[in-house]
Amino acid sequence: MDEHKNISKSVLIVGAGPSGLMIAHELARFNIPVRLIDKNPEPSFESRALIIQIRTLEIFDALNIISSLEEKSESLNAFEVFVENKKPLEIQVMPTDSNFLRPLVVDQSHTEEVLGKSIKSLGVKIERGVELVGLTQTKTNIYADLKSSLGTEKAGPFAYIIGADGAHSFVRKNMPLSFEGSTYEDAFILADVQCSSDDQENKFRIFFKGLDFLALVPLYQKGNYRLISVRRDERSKIGPKPNIEEFQKLIAQLVPFSFAIKTTRWVSRFFVQCRSASHYQHENLFLIGDAAHIHSPAGGQGMNTGLQDAFNLGFKLALVLKKLSPESLLSTYELERKPVGDFLIKNTDRLFKFMIRSSFGARMLRRLVLPFIAHNKKIRAKIFRVVSQTAITYKHGCLCTNYQHQEIFNIKIGRRMINWLLINNYNNKNNIHRISAANFFTCFIFVPENYTKNNITKIYKTARDFADKYSDFLRLVVVFSHNHAAQEIGAHEEYNFFADTQVVPSFFEPFYIITRTDAHVFCASNLADLEHAHRALSRWYLREKP
């Protein structure tokens, strides 16, 4: 694609689910004009996706909307598995390297409400009852045919169109790609219910007995649960909806404690699919969320992956539309996110089949494997790093450098930056991820305790000279080992120091770490090697000063 061929700076987002709301949020906060449409006349109040994984919680925290999300949430403390009426196996949630300890259970409707309020504050309106029915491509832009109750309009021009329009994406169907995968043969049923029970613990419970399977997921507020089961050998796309009696029969057979359904809020019958688009981008069309990949419910990965697609793509589109970066930057979206989507589809598919297969061999395998997982901390830790999505890394030829010049603690190129807690000289609390999210790139200069005022003056000058070359692209942030060192030096500018020196290894030479908006490490080295950072940044920067 030609560098900045697009005349328009506006982006059309099709679909106002979680991923569509997130990409609208990211573009709007970087002052990119967006139009957000959704064919449904009203927002859905069904809970649908429930689990907010730890990596997604970090993103909500970095965007300063985590407190709103937590208002209607339940912490998921443990998993409990009952196999053939034997003593339950408790699988504790293992800590990761995040400041968040556990995932949250949040109704998707509340997640959408939180994002919707945030984008409204940024000036974005959701146009509901508006459907994309046609696309027209020109040499420079793209136009959209939009249908609503008022008729059909030709909208545009748009620089880019983002398909966040789900499994039956109209945008994807207008791209030259395949959507490969499979559909599970058996029909699944679910219900969101209010119940009376003597159960007092927030645990995700799964029950196996013979051919029967049932999952109980605690929802927000006591007595609210999601029930999930499977109808063996029911293959027809058309079938009866589940009812209280069907679930109550399963509960009587499988649940060893008092659990009576009082009312249902929502019931559904569905078929699980695992599919992935062969590409996430074609020219100025992009796919995010379920439009790009559909997952099984196992591990609660689908919505989280879509939200992170949007978080990855948003700042890249903003850089290109602001003419700060070449359009080739956008190719890194697919290079980074498609391997993540494909990996999760492959592994959630395996996990889901392991959990729901009813053959004798599958039942015996569960009886052997589940106790092993429950009692092996290393295996559990590895599983939870993947499930929490904190293990995601971008390191192979994408928007980061391929070579790390210096080993710095546990910081690796392409990985999430450690979210160290900071305090600035105005006594305001902050952290690495929040600072990173506020900028396209952030250069953190870390100053050791043993440096004198004369030495720090040189560091300031070197760092400023470097950062001034990228004034609208990169922000410079100076971090001292502790406040005493900063006060002794008498820095007159804003600075930061570690809020908890116990979590930071001691260091004796200044070093820098450059993070991207999404807090993944772009490059890192000692301060004497800023030329390395210059070469890395200049590849993606169009306004470098002489």
RAZIWO-V849182 format. One record per backbone hydrogen bond with DSSP energy under -1.0 kcal/mol. CO is the residue of the C=O (numbers start at 1). NH is the residue of the N-H. E is the energy in kcal/mol with one decimal. If there is no record, write none. Layout:
[[CO;NH;E] [CO;NH;E]]
This chain:
[[2;5;-1.1] [10;159;-2.9] [11;35;-2.4] [12;162;-2.8] [13;37;-2.4] [14;164;-2.4] [17;21;-2.7] [18;22;-2.3] [19;23;-2.3] [20;24;-1.9] [21;25;-2.2] [22;26;-2.5] [23;27;-2.2] [24;28;-2.5] [25;29;-2.2] [27;32;-2.5] [28;31;-2.0] [33;11;-1.9] [35;13;-3.1] [36;127;-2.9] [37;15;-3.1] [38;129;-1.4] [38;130;-1.9] [40;129;-1.0] [47;108;-2.3] [50;106;-3.5] [52;104;-2.0] [53;57;-2.2] [54;58;-2.0] [55;59;-1.4] [56;60;-2.4] [57;61;-2.3] [58;62;-2.6] [59;63;-1.7] [60;65;-2.6] [61;64;-1.7] [65;69;-1.5] [66;70;-2.3] [74;105;-3.3] [77;93;-1.3] [78;204;-2.3] [79;91;-3.5] [80;206;-2.4] [81;89;-3.0] [82;208;-2.7] [83;86;-1.9] [89;81;-2.7] [91;79;-2.1] [103;76;-2.3] [104;52;-3.1] [105;74;-1.7] [107;111;-2.0] [108;112;-2.7] [109;113;-1.8] [110;114;-2.6] [111;115;-2.2] [112;116;-2.8] [113;117;-2.4] [114;118;-1.7] [115;119;-2.6] [116;120;-1.8] [117;121;-1.7] [119;124;-2.7] [120;123;-1.6] [127;38;-2.1] [131;147;-3.1] [134;145;-2.7] [136;143;-3.0] [141;138;-2.8] [142;158;-2.4] [143;136;-2.5] [144;155;-3.8] [145;133;-3.1] [145;134;-1.1] [146;153;-2.6] [147;131;-3.1] [148;151;-1.7] [151;148;-2.7] [153;146;-2.8] [155;144;-2.8] [158;142;-1.9] [160;12;-2.2] [161;286;-2.2] [162;14;-2.8] [163;288;-2.3] [166;169;-1.5] [169;173;-1.5] [171;174;-1.2] [172;175;-2.0] [175;177;-2.1] [178;278;-2.5] [180;276;-2.6] [182;274;-2.6] [187;231;-3.2] [188;270;-2.6] [189;229;-2.5] [190;268;-2.2] [191;227;-3.0] [192;265;-3.6] [192;266;-1.2] [193;225;-2.4] [194;262;-2.9] [194;263;-1.7] [196;260;-2.8] [201;203;-1.6] [202;77;-1.3] [204;80;-2.7] [205;216;-3.1] [206;82;-3.0] [207;214;-1.8] [208;84;-2.5] [209;212;-2.5] [212;209;-1.9] [214;207;-3.1] [215;228;-1.8] [216;205;-2.4] [217;226;-2.4] [221;224;-1.7] [223;195;-2.9] [224;219;-2.9] [225;193;-2.9] [226;217;-2.6] [227;191;-1.9] [228;215;-2.2] [229;189;-2.4] [231;234;-1.6] [243;247;-1.8] [244;248;-3.1] [245;249;-1.9] [246;250;-1.5] [247;251;-2.6] [248;252;-2.2] [249;253;-1.5] [250;254;-2.1] [251;255;-2.4] [258;198;-1.2] [260;196;-2.5] [263;194;-2.7] [266;192;-2.8] [268;190;-2.4] [270;188;-3.2] [272;184;-3.0] [274;182;-2.1] [275;294;-2.9] [276;180;-1.5] [280;287;-2.3] [282;285;-1.9] [284;161;-2.2] [285;282;-2.2] [286;163;-3.8] [288;291;-1.2] [289;292;-2.0] [289;293;-2.0] [292;277;-3.0] [294;275;-1.5] [297;300;-2.1] [301;305;-2.6] [302;306;-1.9] [303;307;-2.5] [304;308;-1.9] [305;309;-2.0] [306;310;-2.1] [307;311;-1.9] [308;312;-1.9] [309;313;-2.5] [310;314;-2.5] [313;317;-2.4] [314;318;-2.1] [315;319;-2.2] [316;320;-2.0] [317;321;-2.8] [318;322;-1.9] [319;324;-2.7] [319;325;-1.3] [320;323;-1.5] [324;542;-2.4] [326;329;-2.0] [327;330;-1.6] [328;331;-1.2] [329;332;-1.8] [330;333;-1.4] [331;335;-1.7] [332;336;-1.9] [333;337;-2.9] [334;338;-1.9] [337;341;-2.5] [338;342;-2.9] [339;343;-2.2] [340;344;-2.4] [341;345;-2.3] [342;346;-2.3] [343;347;-2.3] [344;348;-3.0] [345;349;-2.0] [346;350;-1.5] [347;351;-2.4] [348;352;-2.9] [349;353;-2.3] [350;354;-2.2] [351;355;-1.9] [352;356;-2.1] [353;357;-1.9] [359;363;-2.3] [360;364;-2.3] [361;365;-2.3] [362;366;-2.2] [363;367;-1.7] [364;368;-1.2] [365;369;-3.2] [366;370;-1.9] [369;373;-2.4] [370;374;-2.5] [371;375;-1.5] [373;376;-1.0] [376;380;-2.3] [377;381;-2.9] [378;382;-2.1] [379;383;-2.4] [380;384;-2.7] [381;385;-1.8] [382;386;-1.6] [383;387;-2.9] [384;388;-2.6] [385;391;-1.4] [386;389;-1.1] [388;55;-2.1] [398;400;-2.4] [408;411;-2.6] [412;415;-1.7] [414;394;-2.4] [415;521;-3.0] [418;420;-2.0] [420;432;-1.7] [421;499;-2.5] [422;430;-2.7] [423;497;-2.2] [424;427;-2.3] [428;424;-2.1] [430;422;-3.0] [431;435;-2.1] [432;436;-2.4] [433;437;-2.4] [434;438;-1.0] [436;439;-1.7] [441;475;-2.1] [442;515;-2.4] [443;477;-2.6] [444;513;-1.9] [445;479;-3.1] [446;511;-1.4] [447;481;-1.2] [452;456;-2.5] [453;457;-1.9] [454;458;-1.4] [455;459;-1.9] [456;460;-2.8] [457;461;-2.2] [458;462;-2.7] [459;463;-2.9] [460;464;-2.9] [461;465;-2.6] [462;466;-1.7] [463;467;-2.9] [464;468;-2.9] [466;469;-1.1] [467;470;-2.0] [470;473;-1.9] [470;474;-2.7] [475;443;-3.1] [477;445;-2.8] [478;496;-1.9] [479;447;-3.0] [480;498;-1.3] [482;486;-1.3] [483;487;-2.7] [484;488;-2.4] [485;489;-1.7] [486;490;-1.8] [486;491;-1.1] [495;425;-1.6] [496;480;-3.3] [497;423;-2.3] [500;503;-1.3] [510;527;-1.6] [511;446;-3.0] [512;525;-1.9] [513;444;-2.9] [514;522;-3.3] [514;523;-1.3] [515;442;-2.2] [516;519;-2.1] [519;417;-3.2] [520;516;-2.1] [521;414;-2.4] [522;401;-1.9] [523;514;-3.1] [525;512;-2.9] [526;529;-2.2] [529;532;-1.0] [530;534;-2.5] [531;535;-2.5] [532;536;-1.8] [533;537;-2.8] [534;538;-2.5] [537;540;-1.8]]
